């Protein structure tokens, strides 16, 4: 059994249709692009998302933007589309203005996928507890948060893959922190993703455990560490383009340089060393204007 198939078996990933249709709830004109509120199904789960489509002639490159966590469960797709929160998370509108089709879904337990609240209204006091319950229930049933997060991301790629205006050779994926972890797992399992950026999220399970660094609930995969590490996941992205963005004082990407060196050997074996990139900054976990601009410039280079 191949490495990727064994990983899929451990996680319990189910097949996802190559193309997924969606229902459009509303459309907002944003000058250079339109922002549609859409819903679609992934293995029976209803996924709310924003779909940003540039005006003009296609085909366009396309990007899946996975939102961060930041203990702000009321902000998911809306933050990465510039409607709420940190402007340095707003990759969606910037890329749409640059001519990219962008899909930005809510992750499980965020924004419209919360149990006791919906939308971007203030964090509900039960949000954290319900997220923990979803973790527990998933471990009991096999429908772990990790399984759901990866399948939902692949489903978002299938939505892009079903759009005539999208250049299927230029579908990318990006995310910071929680979204960055979703990104490298999705890119490993979905070969339709031609390039990916993971910011503030490349760190080994071993480092987290040795240094009592928190492990986000969608990264908890029972039994995974017996056979694999984060570096093994990222190796499966080869020979496609992958950028690691990290910082020297960020505990959530602390050993990213070591992981990069390990993965580089695999890229070399695929004659694709030039397709693996790392940009390390001084500082902590949060995105800075410098990092934000660098990520945008790197992605726009694929258009």
Number of C-alpha atoms within 10 A of each C-alpha: 7 7 14 15 12 14 18 14 12 16 22 17 19 14 11 15 13 14 14 18 16 15 12 15 10 10 14 11 12 15 10 15 21 20 22 19 19 20 18 20 17 20 14 7 12 13 20 23 23 24 26 30 27 23 17 10 8 15 16 22 25 31 29 26 30 30 30 24 17 10 11 17 28 26 26 29 30 23 23 28 27 17 14 16 16 11 15 17 22 21 25 28 24 15 24 27 18 16 24 30 30 29 28 27 30 25 30 23 22 27 27 24 19 22 15 13 20 18 17 20 12 13 20 16 10 13 21 16 11 15 20 15 12 19 18 16 14 16 16 10 8 16 17 24 27 26 21 22 22 26 24 25 26 27 26 25 26 20 21 26 21 15 16 11 17 20 18 19 13 18 25 26 28 27 25 27 25 24 24 26 29 30 30 30 22 27 30 21 21 19 14 20 25 20 25 26 27 26 32 27 26 27 23 19 20 14 15 17 11 9 10 9 13 11 13 13 16 21 18 18 17 13 10 16 12 7 11 14 15 20 21 18 20 23 23 21 26 26 20 22 21 25 21 24 25 32 24 17 13 19 21 25 26 22 19 27 20 13 21 19 13 15 22 22 14 20 22 15 11 12 12 16 18 13 16 20 14 17 15 16 15 10 13 17 20 16 21 14 11 10 19 17 13 14 21 15 12 12 20 14 8 14 14
